Amino acid sequence: MKLKPTADNLVLKATEAQETTASGIILATTNKEKPAIFEVVSAGPEVKGIAAGDKVIVGQFVGSEFKLDGIDYKFVKQEDVLATVTD
């Protein structure tokens, strides 16, 4: 199933959270925070400068979360994107 957002909306998919800390401590699944970095799945026609495949950072409590085909997604407006992530 494909998702096509309208206006300036984005569909995001959570990236995998790190399993260990920088010092090598393994994190238990119950202590993990929600991921802050998301991958853009699809962008609405009015979105400028962000495209599918980009990685972005959004606030923890913005957007609407939903599950489709066993995958967690989040709908956000472009204005809710705090930054894009580049390598």
PyMOL Python script that loads the backbone (N, CA, C, O; Angstrom):
from pymol import cmd

cmd.read_pdbstr("""\
ATOM      1  N   MET A   1       0.843  -1.165   0.000  1.00  0.00           N
ATOM      2  CA  MET A   1       0.000   0.000   0.000  1.00  0.00           C
ATOM      3  C   MET A   1       0.897   1.240   0.000  1.00  0.00           C
ATOM      4  O   MET A   1       1.866   1.298   0.758  1.00  0.00           O
ATOM      5  N   LYS A   2       0.589   2.223  -0.834  1.00  0.00           N
ATOM      6  CA  LYS A   2       1.362   3.452  -0.911  1.00  0.00           C
ATOM      7  C   LYS A   2       0.626   4.577  -0.212  1.00  0.00           C
ATOM      8  O   LYS A   2      -0.601   4.668  -0.264  1.00  0.00           O
ATOM      9  N   LEU A   3       1.396   5.431   0.441  1.00  0.00           N
ATOM     10  CA  LEU A   3       0.846   6.598   1.112  1.00  0.00           C
ATOM     11  C   LEU A   3       1.280   7.845   0.358  1.00  0.00           C
ATOM     12  O   LEU A   3       2.470   8.042   0.114  1.00  0.00           O
ATOM     13  N   LYS A   4       0.322   8.686  -0.013  1.00  0.00           N
ATOM     14  CA  LYS A   4       0.628   9.936  -0.712  1.00  0.00           C
ATOM     15  C   LYS A   4       0.027  11.075   0.101  1.00  0.00           C
ATOM     16  O   LYS A   4      -1.184  11.295   0.073  1.00  0.00           O
ATOM     17  N   PRO A   5       0.884  11.805   0.830  1.00  0.00           N
ATOM     18  CA  PRO A   5       0.365  12.899   1.646  1.00  0.00           C
ATOM     19  C   PRO A   5      -0.073  14.082   0.806  1.00  0.00           C
ATOM     20  O   PRO A   5       0.370  14.247  -0.331  1.00  0.00           O
ATOM     21  N   THR A   6      -0.933  14.896   1.364  1.00  0.00           N
ATOM     22  CA  THR A   6      -1.413  16.094   0.684  1.00  0.00           C
ATOM     23  C   THR A   6      -0.702  17.327   1.220  1.00  0.00           C
ATOM     24  O   THR A   6      -0.073  17.281   2.276  1.00  0.00           O
ATOM     25  N   ALA A   7      -0.806  18.422   0.490  1.00  0.00           N
ATOM     26  CA  ALA A   7      -0.291  19.752   0.874  1.00  0.00           C
ATOM     27  C   ALA A   7       1.169  19.670   1.324  1.00  0.00           C
ATOM     28  O   ALA A   7       2.011  19.140   0.600  1.00  0.00           O
ATOM     29  N   ASP A   8       1.471  20.194   2.518  1.00  0.00           N
ATOM     30  CA  ASP A   8       2.852  20.225   3.004  1.00  0.00           C
ATOM     31  C   ASP A   8       3.106  19.162   4.070  1.00  0.00           C
ATOM     32  O   ASP A   8       3.902  19.375   4.985  1.00  0.00           O
ATOM     33  N   ASN A   9       2.437  18.028   3.953  1.00  0.00           N
ATOM     34  CA  ASN A   9       2.587  16.932   4.903  1.00  0.00           C
ATOM     35  C   ASN A   9       3.676  15.963   4.459  1.00  0.00           C
ATOM     36  O   ASN A   9       3.964  15.830   3.269  1.00  0.00           O
ATOM     37  N   LEU A  10       4.274  15.291   5.438  1.00  0.00           N
ATOM     38  CA  LEU A  10       5.292  14.277   5.193  1.00  0.00           C
ATOM     39  C   LEU A  10       4.887  12.984   5.881  1.00  0.00           C
ATOM     40  O   LEU A  10       4.289  13.018   6.956  1.00  0.00           O
ATOM     41  N   VAL A  11       5.202  11.851   5.279  1.00  0.00           N
ATOM     42  CA  VAL A  11       5.044  10.554   5.924  1.00  0.00           C
ATOM     43  C   VAL A  11       6.447  10.095   6.293  1.00  0.00           C
ATOM     44  O   VAL A  11       7.326   9.998   5.436  1.00  0.00           O
ATOM     45  N   LEU A  12       6.649   9.812   7.586  1.00  0.00           N
ATOM     46  CA  LEU A  12       7.960   9.417   8.084  1.00  0.00           C
ATOM     47  C   LEU A  12       7.921   8.007   8.646  1.00  0.00           C
ATOM     48  O   LEU A  12       6.893   7.547   9.141  1.00  0.00           O
ATOM     49  N   LYS A  13       9.061   7.328   8.561  1.00  0.00           N
ATOM     50  CA  LYS A  13       9.207   5.997   9.137  1.00  0.00           C
ATOM     51  C   LYS A  13      10.378   6.061  10.111  1.00  0.00           C
ATOM     52  O   LYS A  13      11.434   6.600   9.779  1.00  0.00           O
ATOM     53  N   ALA A  14      10.199   5.519  11.297  1.00  0.00           N
ATOM     54  CA  ALA A  14      11.249   5.543  12.313  1.00  0.00           C
ATOM     55  C   ALA A  14      12.450   4.733  11.838  1.00  0.00           C
ATOM     56  O   ALA A  14      12.297   3.661  11.251  1.00  0.00           O
ATOM     57  N   THR A  15      13.640   5.252  12.097  1.00  0.00           N
ATOM     58  CA  THR A  15      14.860   4.504  11.802  1.00  0.00           C
ATOM     59  C   THR A  15      15.153   3.602  12.983  1.00  0.00           C
ATOM     60  O   THR A  15      14.608   3.798  14.069  1.00  0.00           O
ATOM     61  N   GLU A  16      16.005   2.621  12.777  1.00  0.00           N
ATOM     62  CA  GLU A  16      16.355   1.698  13.855  1.00  0.00           C
ATOM     63  C   GLU A  16      17.136   2.428  14.936  1.00  0.00           C
ATOM     64  O   GLU A  16      18.077   3.164  14.639  1.00  0.00           O
ATOM     65  N   ALA A  17      16.752   2.227  16.169  1.00  0.00           N
ATOM     66  CA  ALA A  17      17.464   2.833  17.294  1.00  0.00           C
ATOM     67  C   ALA A  17      18.777   2.099  17.526  1.00  0.00           C
ATOM     68  O   ALA A  17      18.878   0.901  17.264  1.00  0.00           O
ATOM     69  N   GLN A  18      19.788   2.821  18.019  1.00  0.00           N
ATOM     70  CA  GLN A  18      21.064   2.198  18.320  1.00  0.00           C
ATOM     71  C   GLN A  18      20.897   1.193  19.439  1.00  0.00           C
ATOM     72  O   GLN A  18      20.155   1.430  20.392  1.00  0.00           O
ATOM     73  N   GLU A  19      21.588   0.072  19.325  1.00  0.00           N
ATOM     74  CA  GLU A  19      21.513  -0.968  20.328  1.00  0.00           C
ATOM     75  C   GLU A  19      22.504  -0.740  21.465  1.00  0.00           C
ATOM     76  O   GLU A  19      22.305  -1.264  22.561  1.00  0.00           O
ATOM     77  N   THR A  20      23.575   0.035  21.228  1.00  0.00           N
ATOM     78  CA  THR A  20      24.575   0.290  22.259  1.00  0.00           C
ATOM     79  C   THR A  20      24.845   1.791  22.343  1.00  0.00           C
ATOM     80  O   THR A  20      24.593   2.538  21.398  1.00  0.00           O
ATOM     81  N   THR A  21      25.359   2.211  23.491  1.00  0.00           N
ATOM     82  CA  THR A  21      25.744   3.606  23.665  1.00  0.00           C
ATOM     83  C   THR A  21      27.127   3.811  23.063  1.00  0.00           C
ATOM     84  O   THR A  21      27.769   2.851  22.637  1.00  0.00           O
ATOM     85  N   ALA A  22      27.587   5.049  23.025  1.00  0.00           N
ATOM     86  CA  ALA A  22      28.910   5.354  22.479  1.00  0.00           C
ATOM     87  C   ALA A  22      30.016   4.646  23.264  1.00  0.00           C
ATOM     88  O   ALA A  22      31.052   4.304  22.695  1.00  0.00           O
ATOM     89  N   SER A  23      29.809   4.426  24.553  1.00  0.00           N
ATOM     90  CA  SER A  23      30.823   3.752  25.363  1.00  0.00           C
ATOM     91  C   SER A  23      30.700   2.237  25.314  1.00  0.00           C
ATOM     92  O   SER A  23      31.469   1.539  25.974  1.00  0.00           O
ATOM     93  N   GLY A  24      29.745   1.709  24.544  1.00  0.00           N
ATOM     94  CA  GLY A  24      29.623   0.270  24.357  1.00  0.00           C
ATOM     95  C   GLY A  24      28.632  -0.412  25.265  1.00  0.00           C
ATOM     96  O   GLY A  24      28.558  -1.640  25.274  1.00  0.00           O
ATOM     97  N   ILE A  25      27.865   0.344  26.030  1.00  0.00           N
ATOM     98  CA  ILE A  25      26.869  -0.259  26.923  1.00  0.00           C
ATOM     99  C   ILE A  25      25.665  -0.687  26.100  1.00  0.00           C
ATOM    100  O   ILE A  25      25.118   0.109  25.336  1.00  0.00           O
ATOM    101  N   ILE A  26      25.251  -1.931  26.250  1.00  0.00           N
ATOM    102  CA  ILE A  26      24.098  -2.451  25.518  1.00  0.00           C
ATOM    103  C   ILE A  26      22.822  -1.991  26.206  1.00  0.00           C
ATOM    104  O   ILE A  26      22.669  -2.141  27.418  1.00  0.00           O
ATOM    105  N   LEU A  27      21.901  -1.425  25.415  1.00  0.00           N
ATOM    106  CA  LEU A  27      20.651  -0.913  25.961  1.00  0.00           C
ATOM    107  C   LEU A  27      19.575  -1.981  25.963  1.00  0.00           C
ATOM    108  O   LEU A  27      19.415  -2.709  24.983  1.00  0.00           O
ATOM    109  N   ALA A  28      18.845  -2.076  27.049  1.00  0.00           N
ATOM    110  CA  ALA A  28      17.692  -2.972  27.103  1.00  0.00           C
ATOM    111  C   ALA A  28      16.561  -2.336  26.313  1.00  0.00           C
ATOM    112  O   ALA A  28      16.478  -1.111  26.230  1.00  0.00           O
ATOM    113  N   THR A  29      15.697  -3.145  25.735  1.00  0.00           N
ATOM    114  CA  THR A  29      14.622  -2.615  24.905  1.00  0.00           C
ATOM    115  C   THR A  29      13.649  -1.759  25.697  1.00  0.00           C
ATOM    116  O   THR A  29      13.026  -0.867  25.122  1.00  0.00           O
ATOM    117  N   THR A  30      13.496  -1.991  26.975  1.00  0.00           N
ATOM    118  CA  THR A  30      12.555  -1.202  27.775  1.00  0.00           C
ATOM    119  C   THR A  30      13.085   0.189  28.087  1.00  0.00           C
ATOM    120  O   THR A  30      12.302   1.079  28.421  1.00  0.00           O
ATOM    121  N   ASN A  31      14.392   0.401  27.988  1.00  0.00           N
ATOM    122  CA  ASN A  31      14.985   1.695  28.322  1.00  0.00           C
ATOM    123  C   ASN A  31      15.218   2.573  27.098  1.00  0.00           C
ATOM    124  O   ASN A  31      15.713   3.692  27.239  1.00  0.00           O
ATOM    125  N   LYS A  32      14.883   2.111  25.931  1.00  0.00           N
ATOM    126  CA  LYS A  32      15.127   2.886  24.719  1.00  0.00           C
ATOM    127  C   LYS A  32      14.121   4.022  24.594  1.00  0.00           C
ATOM    128  O   LYS A  32      12.942   3.870  24.916  1.00  0.00           O
ATOM    129  N   GLU A  33      14.609   5.156  24.123  1.00  0.00           N
ATOM    130  CA  GLU A  33      13.731   6.273  23.829  1.00  0.00           C
ATOM    131  C   GLU A  33      13.209   6.122  22.414  1.00  0.00           C
ATOM    132  O   GLU A  33      13.746   5.353  21.616  1.00  0.00           O
ATOM    133  N   LYS A  34      12.165   6.860  22.116  1.00  0.00           N
ATOM    134  CA  LYS A  34      11.662   6.868  20.746  1.00  0.00           C
ATOM    135  C   LYS A  34      12.736   7.462  19.847  1.00  0.00           C
ATOM    136  O   LYS A  34      13.442   8.382  20.260  1.00  0.00           O
ATOM    137  N   PRO A  35      12.872   6.961  18.639  1.00  0.00           N
ATOM    138  CA  PRO A  35      13.902   7.517  17.757  1.00  0.00           C
ATOM    139  C   PRO A  35      13.613   8.962  17.395  1.00  0.00           C
ATOM    140  O   PRO A  35      12.459   9.352  17.215  1.00  0.00           O
ATOM    141  N   ALA A  36      14.669   9.748  17.292  1.00  0.00           N
ATOM    142  CA  ALA A  36      14.528  11.155  16.939  1.00  0.00           C
ATOM    143  C   ALA A  36      14.721  11.349  15.441  1.00  0.00           C
ATOM    144  O   ALA A  36      14.267  12.346  14.879  1.00  0.00           O
ATOM    145  N   ILE A  37      15.395  10.397  14.791  1.00  0.00           N
ATOM    146  CA  ILE A  37      15.678  10.507  13.363  1.00  0.00           C
ATOM    147  C   ILE A  37      14.704   9.612  12.603  1.00  0.00           C
ATOM    148  O   ILE A  37      14.540   8.433  12.918  1.00  0.00           O
ATOM    149  N   PHE A  38      14.067  10.197  11.600  1.00  0.00           N
ATOM    150  CA  PHE A  38      13.092   9.481  10.784  1.00  0.00           C
ATOM    151  C   PHE A  38      13.504   9.539   9.321  1.00  0.00           C
ATOM    152  O   PHE A  38      14.179  10.475   8.890  1.00  0.00           O
ATOM    153  N   GLU A  39      13.094   8.535   8.567  1.00  0.00           N
ATOM    154  CA  GLU A  39      13.299   8.531   7.120  1.00  0.00           C
ATOM    155  C   GLU A  39      12.010   8.993   6.451  1.00  0.00           C
ATOM    156  O   GLU A  39      10.919   8.550   6.812  1.00  0.00           O
ATOM    157  N   VAL A  40      12.143   9.885   5.476  1.00  0.00           N
ATOM    158  CA  VAL A  40      10.978  10.377   4.750  1.00  0.00           C
ATOM    159  C   VAL A  40      10.536   9.307   3.760  1.00  0.00           C
ATOM    160  O   VAL A  40      11.306   8.901   2.889  1.00  0.00           O
ATOM    161  N   VAL A  41       9.308   8.858   3.896  1.00  0.00           N
ATOM    162  CA  VAL A  41       8.742   7.856   2.989  1.00  0.00           C
ATOM    163  C   VAL A  41       8.120   8.540   1.787  1.00  0.00           C
ATOM    164  O   VAL A  41       8.290   8.098   0.651  1.00  0.00           O
ATOM    165  N   SER A  42       7.397   9.628   2.046  1.00  0.00           N
ATOM    166  CA  SER A  42       6.711  10.346   0.984  1.00  0.00           C
ATOM    167  C   SER A  42       6.485  11.786   1.417  1.00  0.00           C
ATOM    168  O   SER A  42       6.295  12.070   2.600  1.00  0.00           O
ATOM    169  N   ALA A  43       6.507  12.695   0.438  1.00  0.00           N
ATOM    170  CA  ALA A  43       6.305  14.119   0.720  1.00  0.00           C
ATOM    171  C   ALA A  43       5.163  14.650  -0.141  1.00  0.00           C
ATOM    172  O   ALA A  43       5.003  14.259  -1.298  1.00  0.00           O
ATOM    173  N   GLY A  44       4.380  15.541   0.439  1.00  0.00           N
ATOM    174  CA  GLY A  44       3.277  16.165  -0.279  1.00  0.00           C
ATOM    175  C   GLY A  44       3.772  17.111  -1.355  1.00  0.00           C
ATOM    176  O   GLY A  44       4.948  17.473  -1.362  1.00  0.00           O
ATOM    177  N   PRO A  45       2.897  17.518  -2.268  1.00  0.00           N
ATOM    178  CA  PRO A  45       3.301  18.345  -3.405  1.00  0.00           C
ATOM    179  C   PRO A  45       3.790  19.749  -3.033  1.00  0.00           C
ATOM    180  O   PRO A  45       4.482  20.379  -3.832  1.00  0.00           O
ATOM    181  N   GLU A  46       3.456  20.246  -1.862  1.00  0.00           N
ATOM    182  CA  GLU A  46       3.882  21.590  -1.460  1.00  0.00           C
ATOM    183  C   GLU A  46       5.156  21.596  -0.610  1.00  0.00           C
ATOM    184  O   GLU A  46       5.606  22.659  -0.182  1.00  0.00           O
ATOM    185  N   VAL A  47       5.739  20.422  -0.364  1.00  0.00           N
ATOM    186  CA  VAL A  47       6.959  20.333   0.440  1.00  0.00           C
ATOM    187  C   VAL A  47       8.147  20.763  -0.400  1.00  0.00           C
ATOM    188  O   VAL A  47       8.315  20.301  -1.529  1.00  0.00           O
ATOM    189  N   LYS A  48       8.971  21.646   0.146  1.00  0.00           N
ATOM    190  CA  LYS A  48      10.147  22.159  -0.557  1.00  0.00           C
ATOM    191  C   LYS A  48      11.409  21.745   0.194  1.00  0.00           C
ATOM    192  O   LYS A  48      11.481  21.900   1.413  1.00  0.00           O
ATOM    193  N   GLY A  49      12.394  21.226  -0.515  1.00  0.00           N
ATOM    194  CA  GLY A  49      13.696  20.927   0.061  1.00  0.00           C
ATOM    195  C   GLY A  49      13.814  19.612   0.794  1.00  0.00           C
ATOM    196  O   GLY A  49      14.890  19.295   1.300  1.00  0.00           O
ATOM    197  N   ILE A  50      12.750  18.835   0.871  1.00  0.00           N
ATOM    198  CA  ILE A  50      12.784  17.526   1.536  1.00  0.00           C
ATOM    199  C   ILE A  50      12.131  16.525   0.590  1.00  0.00           C
ATOM    200  O   ILE A  50      11.047  16.774   0.062  1.00  0.00           O
ATOM    201  N   ALA A  51      12.801  15.385   0.379  1.00  0.00           N
ATOM    202  CA  ALA A  51      12.284  14.383  -0.555  1.00  0.00           C
ATOM    203  C   ALA A  51      12.311  12.997   0.093  1.00  0.00           C
ATOM    204  O   ALA A  51      12.944  12.796   1.130  1.00  0.00           O
ATOM    205  N   ALA A  52      11.626  12.063  -0.526  1.00  0.00           N
ATOM    206  CA  ALA A  52      11.620  10.678  -0.052  1.00  0.00           C
ATOM    207  C   ALA A  52      13.063  10.178   0.026  1.00  0.00           C
ATOM    208  O   ALA A  52      13.870  10.430  -0.869  1.00  0.00           O
ATOM    209  N   GLY A  53      13.371   9.466   1.108  1.00  0.00           N
ATOM    210  CA  GLY A  53      14.712   8.938   1.321  1.00  0.00           C
ATOM    211  C   GLY A  53      15.573   9.811   2.221  1.00  0.00           C
ATOM    212  O   GLY A  53      16.567   9.332   2.767  1.00  0.00           O
ATOM    213  N   ASP A  54      15.215  11.082   2.388  1.00  0.00           N
ATOM    214  CA  ASP A  54      15.962  11.966   3.291  1.00  0.00           C
ATOM    215  C   ASP A  54      15.734  11.534   4.732  1.00  0.00           C
ATOM    216  O   ASP A  54      14.717  10.923   5.061  1.00  0.00           O
ATOM    217  N   LYS A  55      16.694  11.861   5.580  1.00  0.00           N
ATOM    218  CA  LYS A  55      16.541  11.613   7.009  1.00  0.00           C
ATOM    219  C   LYS A  55      16.351  12.960   7.699  1.00  0.00           C
ATOM    220  O   LYS A  55      17.068  13.920   7.419  1.00  0.00           O
ATOM    221  N   VAL A  56      15.378  13.017   8.603  1.00  0.00           N
ATOM    222  CA  VAL A  56      15.032  14.268   9.266  1.00  0.00           C
ATOM    223  C   VAL A  56      14.874  14.050  10.771  1.00  0.00           C
ATOM    224  O   VAL A  56      14.678  12.930  11.242  1.00  0.00           O
ATOM    225  N   ILE A  57      14.967  15.152  11.505  1.00  0.00           N
ATOM    226  CA  ILE A  57      14.727  15.132  12.947  1.00  0.00           C
ATOM    227  C   ILE A  57      13.458  15.939  13.207  1.00  0.00           C
ATOM    228  O   ILE A  57      13.311  17.065  12.732  1.00  0.00           O
ATOM    229  N   VAL A  58      12.547  15.341  13.970  1.00  0.00           N
ATOM    230  CA  VAL A  58      11.318  16.030  14.364  1.00  0.00           C
ATOM    231  C   VAL A  58      11.168  15.926  15.876  1.00  0.00           C
ATOM    232  O   VAL A  58      11.785  15.069  16.507  1.00  0.00           O
ATOM    233  N   GLY A  59      10.353  16.792  16.451  1.00  0.00           N
ATOM    234  CA  GLY A  59      10.088  16.741  17.882  1.00  0.00           C
ATOM    235  C   GLY A  59       9.376  15.453  18.259  1.00  0.00           C
ATOM    236  O   GLY A  59       8.677  14.852  17.443  1.00  0.00           O
ATOM    237  N   GLN A  60       9.562  15.041  19.496  1.00  0.00           N
ATOM    238  CA  GLN A  60       9.005  13.776  19.960  1.00  0.00           C
ATOM    239  C   GLN A  60       7.478  13.757  19.992  1.00  0.00           C
ATOM    240  O   GLN A  60       6.867  12.709  19.779  1.00  0.00           O
ATOM    241  N   PHE A  61       6.864  14.897  20.253  1.00  0.00           N
ATOM    242  CA  PHE A  61       5.414  14.908  20.441  1.00  0.00           C
ATOM    243  C   PHE A  61       4.661  15.583  19.307  1.00  0.00           C
ATOM    244  O   PHE A  61       3.537  16.041  19.513  1.00  0.00           O
ATOM    245  N   VAL A  62       5.245  15.658  18.115  1.00  0.00           N
ATOM    246  CA  VAL A  62       4.553  16.261  16.973  1.00  0.00           C
ATOM    247  C   VAL A  62       4.020  15.171  16.057  1.00  0.00           C
ATOM    248  O   VAL A  62       4.498  14.036  16.079  1.00  0.00           O
ATOM    249  N   GLY A  63       3.042  15.520  15.263  1.00  0.00           N
ATOM    250  CA  GLY A  63       2.521  14.601  14.261  1.00  0.00           C
ATOM    251  C   GLY A  63       1.545  13.581  14.803  1.00  0.00           C
ATOM    252  O   GLY A  63       1.225  13.548  15.991  1.00  0.00           O
ATOM    253  N   SER A  64       1.090  12.756  13.888  1.00  0.00           N
ATOM    254  CA  SER A  64       0.147  11.682  14.209  1.00  0.00           C
ATOM    255  C   SER A  64       0.793  10.352  13.867  1.00  0.00           C
ATOM    256  O   SER A  64       1.218  10.137  12.732  1.00  0.00           O
ATOM    257  N   GLU A  65       0.868   9.460  14.845  1.00  0.00           N
ATOM    258  CA  GLU A  65       1.479   8.153  14.637  1.00  0.00           C
ATOM    259  C   GLU A  65       0.419   7.133  14.253  1.00  0.00           C
ATOM    260  O   GLU A  65      -0.710   7.178  14.742  1.00  0.00           O
ATOM    261  N   PHE A  66       0.796   6.212  13.369  1.00  0.00           N
ATOM    262  CA  PHE A  66      -0.106   5.131  12.990  1.00  0.00           C
ATOM    263  C   PHE A  66       0.714   3.946  12.516  1.00  0.00           C
ATOM    264  O   PHE A  66       1.896   4.083  12.199  1.00  0.00           O
ATOM    265  N   LYS A  67       0.079   2.782  12.468  1.00  0.00           N
ATOM    266  CA  LYS A  67       0.737   1.551  12.035  1.00  0.00           C
ATOM    267  C   LYS A  67       0.018   1.041  10.798  1.00  0.00           C
ATOM    268  O   LYS A  67      -1.211   0.982  10.763  1.00  0.00           O
ATOM    269  N   LEU A  68       0.798   0.670   9.775  1.00  0.00           N
ATOM    270  CA  LEU A  68       0.241   0.148   8.535  1.00  0.00           C
ATOM    271  C   LEU A  68       1.107  -1.008   8.083  1.00  0.00           C
ATOM    272  O   LEU A  68       2.318  -0.851   7.928  1.00  0.00           O
ATOM    273  N   ASP A  69       0.507  -2.162   7.871  1.00  0.00           N
ATOM    274  CA  ASP A  69       1.226  -3.373   7.471  1.00  0.00           C
ATOM    275  C   ASP A  69       2.361  -3.701   8.432  1.00  0.00           C
ATOM    276  O   ASP A  69       3.415  -4.175   8.007  1.00  0.00           O
ATOM    277  N   GLY A  70       2.154  -3.451   9.740  1.00  0.00           N
ATOM    278  CA  GLY A  70       3.139  -3.784  10.753  1.00  0.00           C
ATOM    279  C   GLY A  70       4.295  -2.803  10.885  1.00  0.00           C
ATOM    280  O   GLY A  70       5.236  -3.064  11.633  1.00  0.00           O
ATOM    281  N   ILE A  71       4.246  -1.681  10.176  1.00  0.00           N
ATOM    282  CA  ILE A  71       5.307  -0.680  10.224  1.00  0.00           C
ATOM    283  C   ILE A  71       4.749   0.591  10.852  1.00  0.00           C
ATOM    284  O   ILE A  71       3.643   1.023  10.527  1.00  0.00           O
ATOM    285  N   ASP A  72       5.530   1.187  11.760  1.00  0.00           N
ATOM    286  CA  ASP A  72       5.116   2.434  12.412  1.00  0.00           C
ATOM    287  C   ASP A  72       5.478   3.624  11.536  1.00  0.00           C
ATOM    288  O   ASP A  72       6.609   3.747  11.066  1.00  0.00           O
ATOM    289  N   TYR A  73       4.495   4.501  11.323  1.00  0.00           N
ATOM    290  CA  TYR A  73       4.684   5.722  10.535  1.00  0.00           C
ATOM    291  C   TYR A  73       4.258   6.920  11.357  1.00  0.00           C
ATOM    292  O   TYR A  73       3.592   6.784  12.384  1.00  0.00           O
ATOM    293  N   LYS A  74       4.653   8.103  10.887  1.00  0.00           N
ATOM    294  CA  LYS A  74       4.241   9.353  11.522  1.00  0.00           C
ATOM    295  C   LYS A  74       3.954  10.363  10.424  1.00  0.00           C
ATOM    296  O   LYS A  74       4.754  10.534   9.504  1.00  0.00           O
ATOM    297  N   PHE A  75       2.803  11.036  10.523  1.00  0.00           N
ATOM    298  CA  PHE A  75       2.466  12.162   9.648  1.00  0.00           C
ATOM    299  C   PHE A  75       2.879  13.445  10.353  1.00  0.00           C
ATOM    300  O   PHE A  75       2.515  13.657  11.510  1.00  0.00           O
ATOM    301  N   VAL A  76       3.642  14.314   9.666  1.00  0.00           N
ATOM    302  CA  VAL A  76       3.994  15.623  10.221  1.00  0.00           C
ATOM    303  C   VAL A  76       3.883  16.679   9.134  1.00  0.00           C
ATOM    304  O   VAL A  76       3.893  16.357   7.946  1.00  0.00           O
ATOM    305  N   LYS A  77       3.778  17.914   9.530  1.00  0.00           N
ATOM    306  CA  LYS A  77       3.826  19.036   8.594  1.00  0.00           C
ATOM    307  C   LYS A  77       5.284  19.419   8.400  1.00  0.00           C
ATOM    308  O   LYS A  77       6.115  19.178   9.276  1.00  0.00           O
ATOM    309  N   GLN A  78       5.598  20.016   7.253  1.00  0.00           N
ATOM    310  CA  GLN A  78       6.976  20.396   6.972  1.00  0.00           C
ATOM    311  C   GLN A  78       7.524  21.322   8.055  1.00  0.00           C
ATOM    312  O   GLN A  78       8.704  21.235   8.395  1.00  0.00           O
ATOM    313  N   GLU A  79       6.709  22.185   8.588  1.00  0.00           N
ATOM    314  CA  GLU A  79       7.166  23.117   9.624  1.00  0.00           C
ATOM    315  C   GLU A  79       7.595  22.427  10.910  1.00  0.00           C
ATOM    316  O   GLU A  79       8.276  23.036  11.736  1.00  0.00           O
ATOM    317  N   ASP A  80       7.205  21.142  11.101  1.00  0.00           N
ATOM    318  CA  ASP A  80       7.592  20.386  12.288  1.00  0.00           C
ATOM    319  C   ASP A  80       8.975  19.761  12.156  1.00  0.00           C
ATOM    320  O   ASP A  80       9.502  19.235  13.136  1.00  0.00           O
ATOM    321  N   VAL A  81       9.572  19.806  10.972  1.00  0.00           N
ATOM    322  CA  VAL A  81      10.902  19.245  10.764  1.00  0.00           C
ATOM    323  C   VAL A  81      11.917  20.233  11.325  1.00  0.00           C
ATOM    324  O   VAL A  81      11.960  21.395  10.921  1.00  0.00           O
ATOM    325  N   LEU A  82      12.736  19.754  12.266  1.00  0.00           N
ATOM    326  CA  LEU A  82      13.729  20.601  12.914  1.00  0.00           C
ATOM    327  C   LEU A  82      15.021  20.679  12.113  1.00  0.00           C
ATOM    328  O   LEU A  82      15.673  21.723  12.089  1.00  0.00           O
ATOM    329  N   ALA A  83      15.402  19.568  11.446  1.00  0.00           N
ATOM    330  CA  ALA A  83      16.657  19.541  10.692  1.00  0.00           C
ATOM    331  C   ALA A  83      16.673  18.335   9.762  1.00  0.00           C
ATOM    332  O   ALA A  83      15.955  17.361   9.987  1.00  0.00           O
ATOM    333  N   THR A  84      17.480  18.402   8.735  1.00  0.00           N
ATOM    334  CA  THR A  84      17.755  17.238   7.904  1.00  0.00           C
ATOM    335  C   THR A  84      19.112  16.680   8.314  1.00  0.00           C
ATOM    336  O   THR A  84      19.983  17.429   8.757  1.00  0.00           O
ATOM    337  N   VAL A  85      19.291  15.386   8.172  1.00  0.00           N
ATOM    338  CA  VAL A  85      20.518  14.709   8.584  1.00  0.00           C
ATOM    339  C   VAL A  85      21.302  14.324   7.342  1.00  0.00           C
ATOM    340  O   VAL A  85      20.772  13.672   6.442  1.00  0.00           O
ATOM    341  N   THR A  86      22.560  14.727   7.294  1.00  0.00           N
ATOM    342  CA  THR A  86      23.429  14.346   6.191  1.00  0.00           C
ATOM    343  C   THR A  86      24.651  13.616   6.741  1.00  0.00           C
ATOM    344  O   THR A  86      25.038  13.808   7.893  1.00  0.00           O
ATOM    345  N   ASP A  87      25.238  12.795   5.915  1.00  0.00           N
ATOM    346  CA  ASP A  87      26.434  12.037   6.338  1.00  0.00           C
ATOM    347  C   ASP A  87      27.695  12.837   6.119  1.00  0.00           C
ATOM    348  O   ASP A  87      28.789  12.359   6.416  1.00  0.00           O
TER     349      ASP A  87
END
""", "prot")
cmd.dss("prot")
cmd.show_as("cartoon", "prot")
cmd.util.cbc("prot")
cmd.orient("prot")
